[in-house]
Amino acid sequence: MRSLAIRSATVLDAGELARVHGQSWDETYRGLLPDSLIDSKQERMVAIYEKILSEPDNASYWVATWDGEIVGLASAAALGPGDVRLLEITSLYVLKSHQRQGIGSILLNHAVGTAPCLLWVLEGNESAISFYQSQGFELDGETQSPEILGGARELRMVR
């Protein structure tokens, strides 16, 4: 029998989180972001996840495992006073082969529950926008174009 489990991520998961993160970027953002960003994502993320997961005051991370293999991840961080929301979903990725099975909703629930929060979604990522709208998020008109994304535009969604 196949099984889904959600658990907190540990520093020992860094390599697998980088794999899922990189593969998700390849499956989702090819054509929306420069290929050079996508092609190097997994390699860059190993060290980043090792650092993030070894520091207890950073964002909280959860992983979804399917038969013991990590197939998704989510993270949330507390924002300071004065922000439009006090919580931010900083990442939510599910491998394409495991999408539309409720894993994203379960990860989102583990990350923030039903609390008001915000997130940024890449413009043109219509499936993500639709997913977040089904979870009660709305586009609020705010945008940003982080230099790290090669000038691509992100749209803010709030709940």
C-alpha positions in Angstrom: 0.0 0.0 0.0 1.4 3.4 -1.0 1.6 6.0 1.8 2.0 9.8 2.2 3.6 11.3 5.2 4.4 14.9 6.2 7.2 15.6 8.6 9.6 18.4 9.6 12.7 18.7 7.5 16.1 18.1 9.0 19.6 19.0 7.8 19.9 15.4 6.6 17.2 16.2 4.0 19.2 19.0 2.3 20.3 17.0 -0.7 16.8 15.7 -1.4 15.2 19.1 -0.8 17.6 20.5 -3.4 16.7 17.7 -5.8 12.9 18.4 -5.4 13.4 22.1 -5.5 15.5 21.9 -8.7 13.3 19.4 -10.4 10.2 21.5 -9.6 11.8 24.6 -11.0 12.6 22.7 -14.2 9.1 21.3 -14.5 7.4 24.7 -13.7 9.6 27.6 -14.7 11.2 26.5 -18.0 10.2 29.2 -20.4 9.3 31.7 -17.6 12.8 32.1 -16.2 16.2 32.1 -17.9 17.5 28.6 -18.5 20.7 29.4 -16.7 18.8 30.0 -13.4 16.9 26.7 -13.7 19.9 24.7 -14.8 22.0 25.6 -11.8 19.2 25.6 -9.2 19.7 22.2 -7.7 23.4 22.5 -7.3 23.1 25.9 -5.6 20.3 24.7 -3.3 22.3 22.0 -1.5 24.5 24.4 0.4 21.6 26.8 1.0 19.4 24.0 2.5 22.3 22.7 4.6 22.7 26.3 6.1 19.0 27.0 6.5 18.1 23.7 8.2 21.1 23.9 10.6 19.9 27.3 11.9 17.0 26.9 14.3 15.7 30.5 14.0 15.1 30.3 10.2 11.9 29.5 8.4 10.2 26.2 9.2 10.3 23.5 6.6 8.1 20.4 6.0 8.5 17.6 3.6 6.0 15.3 1.9 7.2 11.8 1.5 5.5 9.2 -0.8 6.6 5.7 0.2 9.6 7.2 1.9 10.8 9.4 -1.0 10.6 13.2 -0.7 8.1 14.5 -3.3 7.3 17.9 -2.0 8.3 20.6 0.5 6.9 23.7 2.1 8.3 26.5 4.2 6.9 29.4 6.1 8.5 32.3 7.9 7.2 34.9 10.4 7.4 38.5 9.1 7.8 41.6 11.2 5.2 44.0 12.4 3.9 46.4 9.7 3.8 43.8 6.9 0.5 43.1 5.2 0.5 39.7 6.9 2.6 38.2 9.7 3.3 34.9 7.9 4.8 34.2 4.5 4.8 31.0 2.5 8.4 31.1 1.3 8.2 27.9 -0.7 5.8 25.2 -1.8 6.9 22.6 -4.3 5.4 19.3 -5.3 6.9 17.2 -8.1 4.7 17.2 -11.2 4.3 13.4 -10.9 2.6 13.9 -7.5 0.5 17.0 -8.2 -3.3 17.1 -8.0 -3.3 14.5 -5.2 -3.9 16.9 -2.4 -0.2 17.0 -1.3 0.1 20.7 -1.9 -2.9 21.5 0.2 -1.7 19.2 3.0 1.8 20.9 3.0 0.2 24.3 3.0 -1.9 23.3 6.0 1.2 22.1 7.8 3.1 25.3 7.0 0.4 27.9 8.0 -2.9 26.2 8.8 -5.7 28.7 8.1 -3.8 31.7 9.3 -3.8 34.9 7.2 -0.5 34.9 5.2 1.1 36.1 2.0 3.2 34.6 -0.7 4.8 35.6 -4.0 4.0 33.6 -7.2 5.8 34.0 -10.5 3.8 35.9 -13.1 2.7 33.4 -15.8 2.5 30.4 -13.4 -1.2 30.1 -13.9 -1.5 26.6 -12.3 0.1 27.9 -9.0 -2.2 31.0 -9.0 -5.2 28.8 -9.5 -4.1 26.4 -6.7 -3.6 29.3 -4.3 -6.9 30.8 -5.2 -8.6 27.5 -4.4 -6.9 27.8 -1.0 -8.4 31.3 -0.3 -5.6 33.5 -1.6 -6.2 36.5 -3.8 -3.9 38.6 -5.9 -3.7 42.1 -4.2 -2.0 44.0 -7.0 1.5 44.2 -5.5 4.4 43.1 -7.6 8.2 42.7 -7.3 11.0 41.9 -9.7 13.8 40.4 -7.7 17.2 40.7 -9.4 17.9 37.1 -8.6 15.1 36.0 -10.9 16.6 37.8 -13.9 13.9 40.5 -13.9 10.9 38.2 -13.9 7.9 39.6 -12.1 6.3 38.1 -9.0 2.7 38.7 -7.9 1.7 38.9 -4.3 -1.2 36.9 -3.1 -2.8 37.3 0.4 -5.2 35.3 2.5 
